Amino acid sequence: MCKRRVKDVYERSGKLGKMTFVVLESTGHDLAGNLVFSSSSTLIAPVFWHIENGIRHAPLVWCMPNFL
């Protein structure tokens, strides 16, 4: 069974202004309940947005995987 959860959410200031960090944790267990894998990913998004053609956009959103 695989599970994914939000492990942490926080803000930091950078060169482009404030950014929101969302840390996601994934785990997988076999049928016996033994841990098979675990990983974490950090999503980083700026707090500021711009609107183009009536649609709200973030100019920079990227994902950085980190394996435990």
Summary of the structure (lengths in Angstrom):
residues: 68
radius of gyration: 16.0
end to end distance: 17.9
largest distance: 51.7
contacts: 149
relative contact order: 0.24
helix: 0%
strand: 74%
